[in-house]
Amino acid sequence: MLSGFVVADELAKILASYRGNRSELLSILREVQDTFNYLPEEAMRQVAKFIGIPESQLYSVASFYSHFRLTPLGRKRISVCRGTACHIRGAPQVIEEAGRLLGVKESETTPDLEYTLETVACIGCCALAPCLRVNEEVHGEVTLKKVRELLPDLNNGA
């Protein structure tokens, strides 16, 4: 995780370009997330104070929008398509196998911050269903064997 000093220093730079108006809230949150890859708790407290709103209200806003994250992402994002074509061709089993290998559930990150397992509505490669993306690299026609091959460092301990 990030140290309080790192958060404070970076947050001070971000907030310096704002006036503290409520209308700036989403822009501030986007910039904080772009900087830290998620919305750290300490940053959320300081943003609430800067804008002049209760922390609970800030958390309501941050949790309402699906693109804001309250936990850090892993260095490798495993995104499994859950669109109709992928679902029919085995995406639920792919999600289950990836989760088993990673030791996490959907939308969770491994404790070492190496992997985040998530699902997406559609990757856009329906003809190659089921699809899985590791960061920006798309893999089609994914089988359970292919999931194990894509996550080889996890298999060494299995």
N, C-alpha and C positions, 0 to 999 in steps of 0.2 A: 504494500500500500504506500501511499504518498505521505511524506512527512508534513506536519503542520506548517513548517516554514516554506516549503516548496509551494504548497497551496496558497498561502498568504501572499507570497511574492508574485506569483502568476496572477492571482485574483486581483491584486492591487493594480497590475498593469491593465487588466481587462476593464475594471470598473472606472479607471481614469478617463475613459472615453465616453462615459455615460453620466447623466445628471441625477439618476435615482428616481425617475418617473416610473409609475406602474406600467405605462405603455411600452417601456423598454424591457420588460421582464423576459419575454420569449427570446429576444435578441441576446440578452445577457446569458440566459441559460444555454442557448445554442453555442455561444462563444466559449463558455465554461466547458461544455461537453467536448467541443472541438479541441480544446487545450488539453484536457485530462483524459479523454476517451470515455468519460462518464461524469456524473455529477457527484463529486465527493461531499460527504456530510458537512465537513467544515466549510466548504464553499457555499453550500446551501444556507447554512446559518448566516454567513456574512452577506450573501445576496439578499436574504430576507430583511436583515437589518438595514442594508443600503437602500432597498426599495421602500422600507417602512411598512412591511406586512408581517403578519404572524408566520412562523415557520410552517405551521400546519397548512396555511393557505398556499404557501410556496410548494410544499410537497403535493398538495392536491393538483396544482397546475402541472408539475413535473410528472406525476404518475398518470395524468389524464392523457397526455400525448405519448403515443407508442414509440416515437423516435428518441425520447429521453431515456437514459439508463441510469439507475441509481447504484449499480454495481459495475465494476470494471469488466471489459471484454477480455477474452483470452487473446493471445497473440495469433492463434489460428482459430478462425471462426468456421465451424462446421455447420453449413446451412443445408437442410434437407427440404426439398420441395414437397409440399403437401397438396398440390393442385390435383385435380380430378385424375388426369392420366397417370401421374406418379402414384397417387393413392391406390388406384386400381392395380397397378403393376408392382406394388409391394413397399411403398414408402413407409407405412407404419412399422414394418419389420426392420427396415433400414434405420429408422429413428431409434427403435428399441435396441438394435445391435450396437449402434454408435454410442448410445447412452450407457449400455453395459460395459463397453470397452473403456469409455471415459470415466465411468463411475459417477455420472451426473444425470439429471433429468433434463428435459427440454427447457430451454431458457436459463440454464445454469452454466457456471464457469468452474473449471477444475481449480482446486485450491492453489496450485502453482501458477495460475493465470496463463497456462499454456493453451487451453482449449475452451471455447464456448460452443455449446450445442444449441442450435436454434432451428426453427422451421420457418419457411417463407411460403407465401401464398402461391407463387409461381416463379420459376427460374426462367421460363421462356423456351425451354427445350423439350416440349411435350413429346416429340417423336423419339426422344432418347430416354423416356421415362423408365424407371425412376431416376431422378437426378439428385446429385449432391454437389455442393460447392465448398471447396476449402479456400477460404479467403476469396479471391476472384477467379480461381481455376475451377471450371465446371467439369464434372464427371458424369457421363450418361450410362444408361443400362447398368445401374449399380446393383450388385448382388451382395449378399452377406459376406461372401468371400472377398469381394472387392472392397467392402468397408474395412475388413481386417487388413487388407493390403495397403489401403490409404492411410491407415493409422499404425504403421509398423512398429514404431517405438513403444507403443502400448502393449504389443503382443510379446515383447521380450520378457515382461514380468508375468505374463499369463501362463 
